[in-house]
Amino acid sequence: MAMFHDDDQPRRFNLSVWLRVLRLARPYLRHAVGLGLMAISIAACETLMPYLSGRIIDRVESFGVDAVFWRLAGAYVAVVVGICTFIAGFILLAGRIASGVSHDIRHASFAKLQQLSFSYFDRRPVGWLMSRLTSDCDRLSRIIGWTLLDFVWGFSLIFGIATAMLFLNWRLGLLVLLVTPPMAAASAFFQRKLLHSARAIRKSNAEITAAFNESIMGVRTTKALVREDANLSEFQEASSRMYEHSVRNALQSALYLPLIIAMGSIMAGLAVWFGGVRVLEGVISIGVLVSFINYAGLFFEPVQQMARQLTELQMAGAAAERIVKLLNTDPAIKDSPEVQAALAAYAHRPRSPGMAPDGFDEQIHTIEFRNVGFTYEGGEKVLEGFNLTVHAGETIALVGATGGGKTTIVSLLCRFYEPTVGEVLLNGVDYRRRSLAWHQRQLGIVLQAPHLFSGSIRENIRYGRLDAAEEEIIAAAKLAGAHEFIVETPGDYEAEVGEGGNRLSTGQKQLIALARAILADPQIFVMDEATSSVDTETEQLIQQGVERVLEGRTSFIIAHRLSTIRSADRILVIERGRVVEVGAHDELLARRGRYFDLYRRQFSEQRLAELLPEGA
């Protein structure tokens, strides 16, 4: 159970990251402005309340039982009603912003994942990606909505309180505000500490999510190899790392917030002590002193709230960095600027019926690999000097030892990767000068382990072409040889396949995958060991479907069972990234070379003698 190491974390607060996040919230600018106005209004109302309380006390002190303060009481009631109204408004607006931003970030992140190349997913486990679209997204959306509110409210209230205290008595106001610089210094120190521990928590969380995903996906392998205890030990290490980082973060928060509380208490104490002296001297009234005491206590509330939000902001900083990193990732394989310009120009032309949506609708007559080499990012060279020309309708089989480069060849053909050396030509034109979407629409791919999506059999077949009519779906299923077992299944085409197709056998999933590929009506078929995981009877059924499908189409077949490729036009034996033999089945057997050796390993001597061409 491998742990993913994420080392793309910046070491300090990244302003550009937050600017990118704020751009995601741009559609909600109107709501944000309303939220800010609500926060300022609440701060203004809260600033007025201690002032009104002091005025009422002074009125009572001056006039006793004859005091008349119905206007002050009316103002006090109006302020309370205003606070209640504005709180309801900001809850509504903040909720809309948080929900909307969460929706948009998830949508943008998922759209980016659809664009990224295979090489991106090669280096990142599913759990790591899932944590971006779940916990990271949730934390970030909450921060954008509620932190905006708390900071605008906090700064407004602090400004209002400071102004009110200076207005009532500037000497006492300055004395109380002396504690503000130490608060700012303490916040700056602890926020740096909290930022680092928050990033460590998010990284550990991604590792744990990845470990959960691997454990669930590989539960059969785990139990078959009795790996439960070892897996638990490995998981415990990742969990312990997160525990340590979480405790460190909690300890830092536990020191930070009490320190801010202590400073706020010092502020209130100064107000009581110095204000009391001024009352005894007759410089200020009791009402003013009460207002100062209330302001000192109230001053601590926004500071504490903003300190708490700063802590959350640091926690969200790691999430923001990861999401922005994902959104800013440039796909390794994409349309060239020339192709993008051509597609943009084509989009403004009137379309004729039957024309391809991206402007490329030609038939593929030749496919040529010209001096192709490929090296993975890690530096492993898997293909070198590969040359091959294929004409329309030919069937090319690729055989050889595991790791020889067969899958790399078809991956380059499908443009899941692109050559690091040489070029792949379609009708004599480098396929990088064609639309990526057009190119991959010409492909029908059936893998060794086909993936089905949760839903019905019909939905999984239609996945190959969403606008397909019912009769086309059935025709594709019949051509693939899947119709017979489908109609015998309870529910027919509406039968649920389960998660990943777990309610069907491997052979049934292969037949549905084949029908799905047929429905897309591709020019090129790629079969990646499509029969290697099924029994002989199912293999014959799939092989019959494959032969019907491949008739008249260009096809590439990676084969483990050599009996399935006897009718191929050419068979390429691939070893260590090079073609060591090429020819038809009978021709290669007659040579008694590498293909003959591979064939001999799969059949007994008697069976081999029956299969050998006459005279070989």
N, C-alpha and C positions, 0 to 999 in steps of 0.2 A: 504494500500500500504506500505508494510514493507521495511525499509531500511536495507541494508546488512552492518554489521559492520565487517570490515577487520582489525584484530588486529595483523596480522603477519608481521609487518613492523619493520625492524631493526632500531636502533636509530642513527647509525653512518655509515660512508662510509664503505662498505663491499667489501674488496679486492677480497674475494673468489667469490663473485657474478660476478665481472667484468672478473675474470680469466675464469669463466664458459662461459661468453658471448664471450670472445675472442676465446675459443675453438670452438664455433659455426662458427666463421669466418675462421677457419683453412683451409678449402678447397680453400679459396681465398688468401692464403699466397703469391702466385706468383703475383697476382694483387696488393696486399698490398705493396710488395717490390718495384714494379714498381711505385706505387703511391708515396712511400717515396722518391724514386730517383727523380721523377718529382718535388716534393715539395722542395727537397734540391737544385735542379738545378734552380728552380725559385728564391729561396732565394739567391743563388749565383749571379744570373743575377741582381737582385734588389740591392744587395750590391755593385755591380760594377758601377751602374749608377751614384750615387752621386760622386764617386771617379773620374769617367771619366769627369763629369761636372766640377769638381774642376780643373782637369788637363787642360781642354780646357780654362778655365778662366785664369789660370796661364800662359798659352802659349800666350794668347792674351795680358795679362798685360806685359809680357816680350818682345814680338816682335811687338805688335801693328798690323797695317794693313799688315805687312810682315809675320805674323804668318802663319805657315803651320801645319794644324792639320787634314789632310785627313785620316791619320791612326787612330787617335782618333775618328773621325767621323764614319769611317768604323766600328770600334769596337763597338761604340754606337749603330749603326744600327743592327749589329749582335746580340747584347744583346737584343734589342727590339724584333727581329725576334725569338730569342730563347725563350723569355718569352711567346710570342704568341703561339709558338709550344708546349711548356711544359704545358701551361694552357689548350690547347685542349686535350692533353694527360691525364692530371689529371682529367678533367671533365669526360672523357670516363671511366677511371679506377674506379674513385669514384662511378660513376653511376652503374657500373657493380657490385661492392662490395655491395653497398646499396641494389640493386635489388636482388642479389643472397642471401644475408643474410636474407632479408625480406622473401623471398621464403622459405628458410631453417627453419627459426624460426617458421613460420606459419605451415609448414609441421610437424616439430617436436612437436609443441604444439598440433596440431590436432591429431597426432598419440598418444600422451600421453592421450588426452581426451578419445580416443577409448579404452585405456587400463584401465582407472581408474574405480573403483567400484561404485556401486550405492550410497554408503554412502558419497562419495565425492560430488556428485551432490545434495544430500539431503541438504547439508549445504551451497550451493552456488547458487545464482540465475543465470539465463541465461545471463542477462545483464552484470554481473560481469565477466563471462567467455568470453563474446563477446568482452569486452574492452581489454582483454589480446591479442586476436588475431587481433585486429584492431588498436586502437590508441597506445597501448603500443608497439606493434610490429613495427609500422611505425616509432615511435620516436626512438626506439633502432636501427633500421637498418640505419636511417639517421646518427645517432651519430657514428656508427662504420665506415661508409665510409668517411664522411666529417670531423668529428672531428680528425680522424687520420691524414688526410691531413693538417688541420689547425695547429695541434700541431707540426708535423714534420716541416712544413714550418715556423711556428712561432719561434720555438727554433733555427732552422737553421739560420733564418734571424737575430734574436737577437744575436746569436753567431757571425755571419758574421759582423754585425754592430759594436759590441763591439771590435772585432779584428781589424776592419778597423780604428776605432777611436783611439785605443791604438797605432796602427801603425803610424797614422798621427801625433799624439801628445799625449803621454801617460798621461801627467798631465791634459790636458783638457778632455781627455777621461775618466779618473777616476772621475773627478768632475761631469761630465754629468751622469755617471753610479751610483752616490751616491743615486739617487732617486729610484733605483731598489729594495733595501730591503723594504722600506715602501710600495711599490707596492705589493710585495709578502705578507707582513703582512696583508694589507687590503684585498687582495684576499682570504687569508686563513680564515679571520674573516667572510667575507660576504658569502663565499661558504658554511660554516656551516649553516648560516641562510637560505640561498637559498635551501639547501638540505631539511631542515625540512618543509619549506613552499611548496616545490615541491611535497614531499610525500603527504602532506595534499590535494593538488590539485588532484593528481592521485586517491587518495581514494575517494574524493568527486565525481570525474568524474565517477568512477565505480558505485557509488550509484545512480547517475543520469541516467546512462545507464541502470541499473537494473530497475529503476523506469519507464523509457520510455518503456522498454520491458513489464513490468507488465501491464502498462496502455493500451498498444496496444493489448496485449493478452486477457485482461479482459474487453475490452470496452463494451461488451454486459452486463456484470454484473454491471459495473459502471453505465450505463444508466438505467438499470432496477431498481437499488436501489437509483437512483438520487444522486450519490456520486461525481459528477463532482466538486463541490465547495470544498468538503473535500479533494479530491485527489489533487486538485490544491493547497490547503493550505499546504498539506504534501510535495508536490513537491517543493513548494516555499521555505520551510525550507532547503531542500537539495540544492536547487539552491543558496540560500543565503549563505550557508556555503561555497560553491565553490567560490562564488563572494568574500567573505571575504578573503579566502586563496589566491585567484588570485590577489586581490588588495595588500595584504601584500607582495606577491612575486614580483609584479610589482614595489612596493615602494622600496623594497630592491635592485632590479635591477636598479631603477632610482637613488638611492644613490651611488651604486657601480660604474656604468660606468662613471658618471660625475667625481667621485673621481679619477678614473684612468686617465681620460682626463686631469684633473687639474694637476696631477703629471707629465703627459707627457708634459704639457705646461711649467711647472717649469723647466723640463729638457731642453726644447728648449730655454727658457729664459736664463738659465745658459750658454748655448752654445753661444748665441748672446753676452751676457755681457762679459764673461771672454774671449771669442775668439776675440771680438772687441778690448779689452785691449791688447791682445797679438799681434794683427795686428799692432796697433799703436806703440807698442814697437819694431816691426820688427822681432818678434820671429817666426811668422807664416805668410803665404801668404794669400791674399784674397781668392784664390782658395781653400785653406785648410779650411778657415772659412766657405765658402759656403758649402763645403762638410760636415762640422760638423753640420751646421744648417739643411741641408737636412737629415743627419743621425739622428739627434735628432727628427725631425718630422717623419721620417720613423720608428724610434724605437718605437714610440707610436702605429703605426698601428698594428704590430703583437701582441703587448701587449693587445691592445683593442680587437682584434679578439679572442685571446686566453681567455681573460676574458669573452667575450660573449659565447665562446664555453664551458668554465667552468660552466657558468650558465646553458647552455643547458645540460651539462653533469650531473649536479645535478638533473635537471628535468628528465633526462633519467634514473638516478640512481633508482628512484622509479619504473619506468617501468621495468628496468632490474631485480630488486629484485622480482617483481611479476612474471615475465616470468620464471626466474630461479626457483622460488618457485614452479611453476606449473611443470616445466620439472623435478625437483628433487623429486616430489611427488611419493612415492612408492605406487602402487596399494594395497589396503587392501586385495584383493583377487587375487591370482596369482598362477601359478604352483609352486609346491614345488621344491627345488633343485634336488631331486631324479627324479621327472617327467621331469624337464628340461634336466637332463643328459640323461634320456632314450630317449627323443625326439631327442636330438643331435646325439645319437648313431644310432637311427633309420634312421635319415636323410641321413646317409652314406650307408645305405643298398640298394641293388637293390629292386625295388618295383615290385610286381606282379599285374596284372590287377585287378581292383576292390578293392584293398587294401586301407584302410583309410589313408589319408595323414599324420596323426600323429601317426599311429601305433596301435590305439585302435579301433577295428572294431567289438567287441563282441556284442551280443544281451543282452539286459537288462531283466533278468528274475525276479528279486526281487528288490524292493526298501524298505529300512527299516530306519525309524527314531528311533534311540535308545536313550532314555532318553534325548531328545533334549531340550535345553533351549536357549533363545535368549534375549539379552538386548541391546538396542540401546546405542550409545555412550553417550547420555545425562543421562543414568542411568535408563531409563524406561524399566522395565521388561515386555515383551509382550508374552513370551512363557516359560513354565516350565514343565519339566517332561513329554514331549510329546513322545509317543511311537506309532508306526504304521508300519505294514508290508504289502506291496502291491505286488501282483503277476502280471505277465505280462497279459495284457488284461483286468484287473479290472478297473472299473470306481468308483472313490472315490469322493463323494460330500462333500463340507465343507459349513456349514450353521451356522448362529448365528448372534448376534448383531454386529453392526459396532464397530471396534476397539478390537474385541475379539481375533484376532490373525490369522484369515484365510489367509489374504494376506501374512503375515509373513511366514506361513508354505510353501506356494507355492514359495515365494521368496527364502527360504532356499533350496527348491527342485531344483530351477533353478540356484542356487549358485550365485544369485545376492548378497546375504549375506551368511555368514557361521555361524554355531552354535557357541555360546559362551560357551555352555555346551553340552556334548554328541556328537553324530556323525550321519551322514547320510551315509548309506551303499548301494552300488550298487553291486548286486551279492555277498554280504558279505564283500565287500572291501570299506573302507572309501573313499568317492568321492574326498577327498583332495589328494588322491594318484593317481588320474586320471588326464588326460589333461583337463584343463578348456575349451579349444576350442572344444574338442571332446564332453565333457559333454553337452555343450550348443547347439551343433549341433543336439543332440538327442531330443531337445525340440521344440515343436510348441506351440506358445503362442498367444492367442487372448484376448485382454484386453477389459475392459468396454468402454474405449474411445480409439479406434484404431487410430494410427497415419499413415497417408499416406503422401508420399513425393511428392513434385511438379514434375509433369511429367504425362505420360499416364497411363491408367489402366494397360496396358501390363507391363510397367516398374515396377509398384508397385507390381504386382503379381510375376514377375520374381525376385524381390528383395529377395524372399525366396531362390532362387537358380539361379544364374546369367547365368549358362550354359544351362538352360532349353530350350528345343525345343518348337516350336510354338504349336504342338499338345499336349505337356505336360501342357502348360499353359492353353489351352482350357479345357483339361480334368480336371485339378484342379478346374477351375471356374465352370464347370458343377457339379462336386462332391460337391462343396460348395453351389450350388444353385445360383451362381452369373451370369451364362452365359446368362440367359434369359434377365435380365435387361441390361446387357452390350451390347448385339446385338441390343437392342432397343434404345440405347443411340447414338446420332449423333456422328459419328466418330468411333463407335464400340470400339475395344480394343485400338485404338489410341486416344480416347477421353482424354482430359486433366482433371485431377482431381482437379486442383487448389491448392493453398497453404494450406497444412494440410488437403486436401481433401474437401475444402469448397464448391465445386460444386456438391457434392454428399450428399445424406441424411445419417443420422447415420446408418440406416440399410444397405444401400449400402456399406458404408465404412466397416461395420462389415463383410459383405459377401466377400469383396475383401481381408480383413485381414485374413479371414478364408481360402480363396483360396491360399493366400501367405504362410500360415502355412502348408497347405496340400502339396504344391509344394516342400517344403523342406523335405518331407517324414520322419518326426520325429518318434521316438519310443514312446515318451511321449507327450501327449497333455495337455496343461493347459488352462482352460477357466475361466477368471476372470470376472464374472457377465457380460458375453458377450451379454445378451439380456435384461439387466435391463433398457436400455435407448431407447428402441424402442417400437412401438405399437404392439398390439396383433397379427395382421396379419403378420408383419415382423418378430415377435418373432417365429411364427410357421414356417416361411420359414427358418430362421436361425437354428431353432431346428431340422428341417428335415436334413439340411446340416450337422449339428453337429452329429446327430445320424449316418449318413452314414460315416462320417469321423472317428468317434470313434470306429467303429466296429473292434474288434480285437486288438485295441491299449490300452495301459495303459493311463489313463486320470485322471486328477484332475479338478474338477469343483467347483468354488466358485459361489454360487447361492443366488440370492435375491428372485427371483420368484421360489417358491418351486415346482410349477407344472412342471418345466423343469428338475427335477432330480428324478422323480419317478422311472425311470429304472436303477438308479445307483446301483451298487452291494453293496456298503456301504455308509451310510450317517453319517458324524461326526458332532455333534453339539458342537461348540467351544464357550466357555465363559471364558473371562479373562485368556486366554492362556492355558486353560485346556479342555480336552475332557469330556463333561458331559453326552453324550449319543452317542451310536454307534449302527448301525443296518441298515436293509433294510427299504424301505419306509413303507410298510404295517406293518412291525414289530414295528417300532417306533410309528406309529399312534395308534396301539393297546395298547401300553404302556401308552398312554395319559400323557406323560411327557413333557419335554421342546420342543421337536419337534412338538408334538401335539399342544402345545400352540402357537408356531410360525405359524403352518399351519392354526389354527383356526382364527388367526388375518387376514389372507389373503382371507378367503372364508366365505360366509354366512353359517348359520347353515344348511339350506337345501342343499346347494352345498356340504358342508362338509359331511353330511350324505350320499350323493351319492358317495363321494370319499373314505369314510372309508371302509376298508376291511370288509367282512361279519363277523358278530359276534363281531366286535370291539365296 
